[in-house]
Amino acid sequence: GDVYEGLYDGPHATPPTSDDGAIFLGISNITKDGHIDLSDIKYINENDLPKWTKRVTPKGGDIVFSYEATLNLYAIIPDDFWGCLGRRMALIRPDETKAHGKYLYYYFFSEEWRSTVSSHIITGATVDRIPIAKFPKFIISLPPMEKQHKIANILSNYDDLIVNNKKQIKLLEEAAQRLYKEWFVDLRFPGYEDVKVVDGVPEGWTEDTIDSKIDLLSGYAFKSAEFNGEGTYKIVTIKNVKGGQFDGDNVSRMVDIPKKMPEHCKLSDGDILLSLTGNVGRVCIVHGDNYLLNQRVAKIKSDNPTYAYCLFRSKDMFDKMNNLANGAAQQNLSPIRTGKIKVVFPTDKLISAFEGIVSPMIQEITLLNKTVLLLSQARDRLLPKLMNGEIEV
C-alpha cells in the first residue's frame, strides 16, 4: 500500500454482453506469462460502460491481477485499452515516485512474492482467493530505484520481442484468412473473370463431404491416474486449443506413452487441432515437442493442410460445426458427423496455388510461436536471478 496510488477491484457481477463495444477484461484474458490476450473477448455496450467503471477506469500502466479462482495472473494495461475490469479482477496504479511500475509487475512473478500470496490465500468451498482488504499490507522488497529500472529494462527487452513476434503472428494469420475469404468465399480467385459461375458455384468446383478430402483423427483416452508432474510427455486437452492459438503450458504430464495409443496422437510442429467439446470448433496449430493428443480433441489431417486449416478457421465452417454440436450439459462435436458436413471444394489446381502462397505464412507462424516460447523461457530463467541478486546489474 506504500507504493501505489490506488487499489481497485472490478464489478461483482457480469454485465450483459454485446457484439461489439468496450472490452470486459476477464481472467481468461490474462496469460500465465503476464500478457493480455484479446483473442477471445467479451464486449459490453458502450452506453453501459460508465456503470461498470464506477470503481475504476483502467488506464495504461495499471497492473491488473486476479484475486480469486485462478490466482497469480498479472498483466500491464496497454495505453490503448478501452473497457472495464471483469469479475475476480483487480488492479493497482503504481506511484512511480516510490516504485517503478514495470519492476513491480516483474516482482509479482518472483518466488518471494508468490510465497507472500500463498501465505494469505483463503480456501473457499468452491474457489481460493486472496483478501483484497489485506492486500495493502502485503510485504514487498524493493531495491533502489535505479536498480529497479535496470532490472525492468532487461526483462522488458524480452517482453518487447515477445510482443513484436505476436504482432507478426497476428498479421500473418489475418493475411491467410483474408486471402482464403477473397478466393473461396468472395470468389475473387486468380482467373475468376474467365470462369462461369452457376448457382453460386464456379465451374470445376465440386460439392462433397469434408471427409472426402480431410481426415479428423480423434485423441486418446488417457487415464488421469497415470499422470505424473515430472513426466516428459504433455497431454493436450480442449483447454489447450484456443481460437487460432495453441496453449502448450497448462498441461498434465506422463512418463510413458501408453502402448495402445494410436501413432497419430503423437503431435508435431504444424499439426492442426480441433476442439470437440465445450467451446467447439476452435482450431489451432501445434508448436513444440512431446505433446500427446487427448480425447475430445481431433487432429485435422489433409494433403493440403494450409487449405484445411483456413477452411476450419472460417466463420462459415465454425457456424456449421456449432449448429451440428449437441448435448444437454455442453456442446459436443462428433468427428464422424463433422466429416459428413458438405462443403464446396475448389479445383485441385486452385487449392495447390493457395497452398503455395499461404503455406509459408503458416510455417512462419509456427516458427514465431516457437521463438516466443524460447524467449519466455529465457526471461523466466533470468527473472529470479535478477530479483535475488544472483546476477548483478
N, C-alpha and C positions, 0 to 999 in steps of 0.2 A: 503493500500500500504506500510505501515511501517513494516509489519511483514511477508511479503513473498518475495521469491527470484524472482518470476515471475508470470505473469498472461497471460494466453494464451487461445484463443478461437479456436474452431475446424474449419474445412473447411466449406465454404459457399455453398457447392454443395454436391451431393451424388455420390460416385464412383460406377462403375459397380460392381455388386455383383458376388460372386464366390461360388462354392460348398464347398470350404474349404479355409484355409489361415489364415490371420490375422483378428482380431475382429474389426468390425466397431461399436463403442460404442455409442448407441443412447439413447434418453430419455427413451424409453421403457425398457432399461436395468437397470434403476435405480429405486429401490423400494422406496415407501414413507417412510419406516422406516430406509433408509440410507444404503442399501446394493446393491451390483452389482448382478443382476440376469442374468445369461447367459443361461437360459433355451430356449430362442428364439433368436438366434444370426444371425446377418448378417455378412458375411465374405467378405473380399476383397482379391484379388490375392496378394501373397507375393511380386511379382515383382512391383505391384502398390503402395505398402506401402510407399516407400520414397517420392512419390509425395504428399501423404495425411498426411505426418508427417513433412512437411516443417516448419510449425509453431511450433510444439512441438511433441515430442515422449513421451507419458505418461509413468511414471515410478512409482514404489512402493512408497506410502506415499503421492502422489499428491492427492489433494482434487478436485474431479470433480463435476461440478454442472450445472444445466440447467439455461439458462438466457432468454429463450423465450418460449412461448406457455405454457407448464406446468412448473411453477416456483417452487422454493424451494425444489428441489431434490438434494441431496448431497450424495456422497459416497467416500470412500478412495480407490484409485487404489491399487490392491494387487501386491505383489512383482513379481509374475509370469505372469503379464499381458503382452500380445503381441498384439498390434493393434494401432488404432488411434481414435481420438475423432470424433463423429458424428456431424451433423448439430445441431445448437442451444445448443451446449455443450461447456463448458469452464473448465479450471482447474487453480488452484493456487498451487504453490510449496512453502510450508511454509519454513520460515527461522527459524530453530529450536533454534537458539540462541536468538530469540526475541519472539517466541510464540510456545508453544508445539502443533505440528500438530494435534494430536488427540483431544486436548482440543478445538482447533479452529473448528474442524469438529463438535464436540458436541455443541459448541456455536451456530453454524448455525441452530440448532433446537430450540434455545431459543426464547421466545416471544419477547425479546428485539431485536434480530436480525431480526425476521420476521417483526417487526414493521418498522425497518430501510428499509428493502427491499420494504415493502408496500408503504412507502413514496416516493420511487423512480420509481415506476412502470410507464411505458409509455403504455397507452392504444392505441392499433392499430386497424385498421379496421378489421383484422382477428384474431390477437393474441396479448397478452400482452407481454412485455419484460422489462428487466432492462438494462440500458445503460452500456455496458462494459467499455466504456471510462471513466465513472464516478465512476466505482466500486472501484478503489484505494482510493477514498476519503470517502467511507462509514465509519462511525464511529463504532468502536467496544470497548467493555470494557474487560480489561484483568486483572485478579488478579495476585499476584506474581507467578513466575514460579513454585515454589514448590507446591503451591495450584493448579495450572493448572494440574500438573502431578497427584496429588492425586485425583482430580475430574475425570480426564480422566481414571485413573486406575479403579476407582469404576464403572464407566459406561462401561468400556471395559470388565469387568467381565461378565456383562450381554450379551454383544455382542459376546463374545467368546463362551458362552454357546449356543447362537442362531446359530452361525456359525457351531459349532460341531453337533448340532441337525440336521441342514440342510444337513450336510455331511452324517450323518447316514440315513436320508431320501433318499438322492440320491443313496446311496449304496443299500438300501433295494429295491428301485424302479428298479434299474438296475438288481438286483438279480431276482426279479419277472419276468421282461421282458426277461431275459436271459433264465430262465427255461421254460417260455412259448415258446420261439423260439426253444429251444432244443427239447421239447416234440412234439409240434404241427406244427412246420414249418420244422425243420430238421428231424422229425420223429424218434428221439432218445429217445423215452419214455420207461419206465420200461417194459422189456419183448419184446421189438421190434424185437429182433432176432428170436423169435418164431412166429411172425405174418406175414402172407402173404400180400404182397402189390401188388395191381392190378391197373395199370394206375395211379400210384402215391397215391392211397388211401388204407390205411391199412384195412384189413378185420374187419368188425364190425363197421367201421366209416360210417356215412351217410351224404349225401349232402342234405341240406334243407335250407329254408329261415331263416333269423335271427329271425323273429317274431314267429317262431315255438318254440323257447326256451327263447327269450328275448323280453321284452316289452319296447317300447320307449314312455314315457309319456310326453306330451307337457306341457309347462308352461302356466301361466295365463296372460291375457292382462290387466295389472294394468293401472289405469288412473293416469297420472302424476299429475293431479290436486289434487289428494288425498295424495300426498307425503308430509311428514312433518319431518323436520330435527330432531325433538325431539322424533319421534316415536321409539317404541321398535323393530318393525319388519323391517328386512333388505331385500331389493329386489335384487335378484341375476340375473344379465343380462349376455349377452355374454362376456362383458369385464372382468367379474369375473372368466371366465373359460379359464385357460391357459393350455398349454400342460403339463399335469401331476401335475398342481399346482392350488389350489383354492385361489383366492384373495377375502378375506372377508371384506376388508377395504373400498374399493372405491364403496360405495353403496348408493342408495337412501333409505329413510325410510318412514314408515307409522305407524299410531297409531293403527288402527283397521284392522283386516283381512276381506276382502270382503266376504259377505255371499255366493256368487256364486262360490268362488274359490274352485277347487277340493281339496280333502284332501291330495292327493299325492304331492301337491305344498308346503306343509309344509316340510321343509328339516331337516334332522337329520345327526348326525355324520355317516360317511361311505356311504352316498348316492353318487351315481355316476352320473355326469353330462356330457352332450354332447352339444357342440356349433353347432347351425344350420344355422347361418348367418355370412357373412364376412369371417373370418378365420374358416371355417367349419371343423368339425372333431376333435376339441380339446376336451380332456377328463380330468376330474379331480375328486377328492374325497372331499366331503364337510367335514369341521370340524368347529364346533361352533354351537351356538344356535340362534333361532329366525330368521332364513333365510327363505325366500319365493321365489318360482321359477317363474321367469318372462317368457313371451313368447319368442320364438326363442332360447330357451334352453330346452333340453329334459332331463328327468331323465331316466337312464338305470336301469330297474328292472329285476331281474333274481333270480331263486332259487340257482344259482351258481354265486354270484356277483363277486367273485375274477376272475373267468374264463372270465366272461363278460367284466370286466374292462380291463384285459390283451388283450382280443380279440380286443376291440375297440382302445386300445393303440398301436396295432401292425401296422407296416408300410403297410402291405397288405390291412388292413381294412381302414386305412387313405387314401390310394390311391383310393380305391373303392368309398369311400364317396365323395372325391373331384371330381372324374370322374362323379359321379351322380349329384353333385350340379350344379345348373344352375342359371341364372339371368343376365340381361344385365348390371345392375349397380354394383351388388355384388353377390357373390355366395349365394345360398340358398339351404338348405338341407331339404327335406321332411321326417318327421319321418315315414310316411306310406311307401314311396318308399324305404327308408333306410331299413325298416323291411323286404322288399322283396329281398334284396341282398342275394344271395346264398353263403353259406359257407359250408365247410366240418366239421361236428361236430365229435369229438372223442366219444368213448363209454362213457356211464354214469359212469362206474367204473373208467375210467381214469380221467374224469373231477373231480370226487369226490376225487381221490388221489391228484390231483393238488390243489384242494381247501384245503385239509388238510395240505399241505406243505406251500402254499403261503398265505392263509388267515391270519395266524398270522403275516406275514410280513406287509400286508396291514393294519391290526389293529394297529401294532406298528407305521406305518407311520402316521396314524390318531392321535395317542397319542402324537407323537413327534411334529406334527404340532400344536396341542393344547398347548403343552408346549412352543413352540416358541412364540405363541400368548400371553401367560401369561407372559413370560419373556419380551417381547416387551412392554406390558402394564406396567409392573413394572418399567422398565427402563424409560419409558415416564413420569411416575408419579414422579420419582426421579429426573430426569434431571432439571426441573425448580427450584426445591427446592435447589439443589446444586448450580445452577447458581446464584440464588438471595440471597444466604447465609442463607436461612431458615434452612438448615442442615449444620452445621459447620464441616469442615474437618481439 
